[in-house]
Amino acid sequence: MLLWCSPFLACLCLFSNSCFWLLLNFSLMFSLFL
């Protein structure tokens, strides 16, 4: 999935992926409280 990322952009890709999962988990938890 992130094979196109060069070693120089590895941290940026991991950061973006972490933010994506963080937002996804937040949206899922938020939907459970509705």
C-alpha positions in Angstrom: 0.0 0.0 0.0 2.8 2.4 0.9 5.4 0.8 -1.4 5.5 4.0 -3.5 6.9 5.9 -0.5 10.7 6.5 -0.7 12.7 6.1 2.5 12.9 9.9 2.7 9.1 10.1 2.9 8.7 7.0 5.1 8.0 9.1 8.3 5.5 11.2 6.5 3.7 8.2 5.1 3.6 6.5 8.5 2.4 9.7 10.1 -0.4 10.0 7.5 -1.4 6.4 8.0 -1.5 6.8 11.8 -3.6 9.9 11.4 -6.0 8.0 9.1 -6.5 5.2 11.5 -6.8 7.6 14.4 -9.6 9.5 12.6 -11.2 6.2 11.6 -11.2 4.9 15.2 -12.5 8.2 16.5 -15.4 8.2 14.0 -16.2 4.6 14.9 -16.2 5.4 18.7 -18.3 8.5 18.0 -20.8 6.6 16.1 -21.2 4.1 18.9 -22.2 6.9 21.3 -25.0 8.2 19.0 
